[in-house]
Amino acid sequence: MILLLGASGYIGEAFVRELQRRKHEFIPLARRQVDYTRFDVLLNFLKSKQPELVINAAGFTGKPNVDACELDQAGTLVGNTLLPQTIADACAAAGVPWGHVSSGCIFSGAKVSENGTIRVEKDMTQPALHALAEKKSAAIHGFSETDTPNFSFRDRPCSFYSGTKALGEEAIAGIGQSYVWRLRIPFDEFDNQRNYLSKLQRYSKVYENVNSISHRADFAKASLDLWERRAPFGTYNVTNPGFVTTRHVVALVEKHLRLTRKFEFWANDEEFYKTAAKTPRSNCVMDVSKLLATGVKLRGVEEALEDSLKNWRPEK
Amino acid sequence: MILLLGASGYIGEAFVRELQRRKHEFIPLARRQVDYTRFDVLLNFLKSKQPELVINAAGFTGKPNVDACELDQAGTLVGNTLLPQTIADACAAAGVPWGHVSSGCIFSGAKVSENGTIRVEKDMTQPALHALAEKKSAAIHGFSETDTPNFSFRDRPCSFYSGTKALGEEAIAGIGQSYVWRLRIPFDEFDNQRNYLSKLQRYSKVYENVNSISHRADFAKASLDLWERRAPFGTYNVTNPGFVTTRHVVALVEKHLRLTRKFEFWANDEEFYKTAAKTPRSNCVMDVSKLLATGVKLRGVEEALEDSLKNWRPEK
């Protein structure tokens, strides 16, 4: 039996669907039934039920966006740092392995190899990307699991949200047996306020950038596959291989959804942060070689995007 | 046997002295021997040694003052919030009671009763205090253990330090068997950069305010007394009964240490924060009725101050 925490959340839902599809027995534990944020309560529950795996899909993301986390720092810390530590401690004490939904948003930019050296470009905007693309000698690489987060309380600037996610990874590192599954900007075919493809359509203006992103069901599948294959515990970037620019995704949305609306873009970061955003946003490219090397399959980002848009289901 | 964490720190030293005086067997555990910040490591250590009590005197205070915590938010969170939670979890899993050195700095101001009602005055400056003293109908009360912190991430403004201390109390609340001992502005007869009486003498200008304060050895004694008397677990304010104004303490320092130097004061809070401080300071009056009701003895603040200054030992 698998114990699922945060089952009613946006990512939790994807685990519910995937576990049902696999006919895998699981308990979607609600906090009002058992307050799993309390160490003693969770430890007793784990000892009595002895699940084979605990999945933590609970967390504090901020509504409508990450700016809200700046206004509720205690809630953000409790949800993204203290809760993972509580779960790590309880699972270790009960001898139960677990998986934590973390985020790639603890990185900013990308790695660039050029002339035999690799450097980090923290600010990989679309113009910067194009400038690089014109140089045949340069190549873009994603951050791997051995890279230290560069968008965290230890490497500022960062958003408070990202700071707490990075510190959450730190808080659980080396405790018991755990997977850290890093998600980035979830999307799929279901129109939803948390879906990247929906968000893009609802913004008054769009923010240009370069990112690796995660198809929600693909993320849940790959995360469970790691466990089912008994891949070594540890951290895994779980984004669809590759990366996309906002302009490219907007073009795909326009094409597949036959939108009449014309998308506008913020002139630059300065205008975006002055007008629309309070706290810095993470935009980053992730490397998923570690995941793929385990044998787990994950569609390329283009295929996942096309598929989502072809099967688009607007909210009623 | 008592296990003491943070034995080499300013408050840890006081526990070492008091435990030695009581001839109580204890282990002053250094992190380089056993990394007690790691849950598994600490849990195994507790299971094998089965101490009767764990004391956590470790924490992150910021050097030379609390402003430094604004620059190392990760370190401040790790030391004051994540570490207490790790200890709480490990002690609960091992069935070991423990005591945590917390701080009264999660409060600001005082409570004022007047005309049959009690209100919180968050900004209890010296002029405000004097204005109240002239009214015979008003009385000042300290914050008690049932009051909710009003200088925390949940009740801003606060310093990052205070936010992490308040969140530390939240993180360990209700887990296992624990004492939370709240210290405020430690002082004693030993000249030291952490000693309030030394700090006052080293400031170029002094910041006027009203505070409850803790004699360092009295604090360690009272905390251990609570445990030895088997007082109920929970939170206790451990400050010397009463409160003092900075001007009064300066007058005592001038009198007892026969200083020729004339102390200068900041004109007001505005000047202080503009010139000398980056983050807001907590100044508060604490109520110690709960501690005294257990039968634990604690000298009044005047006696403790006079005694420290009469036995003053300048640093070499």
Interface residues (C-beta under 8 A of the other chain):
Chain A: R38 F39 D40 L43 Q73 A74 L77 V78 T81 L82 Q85 T86 A88 D89 A90 A92 A93 S152 F153 R154 G163 L167 E170 A171 G174 I175 G176
Chain B: R38 F39 D40 L43 Q73 A74 L77 V78 T81 L82 Q85 T86 A88 D89 A90 A92 A93 S152 F153 R154 G163 L167 E170 A171 G174 I175 G176
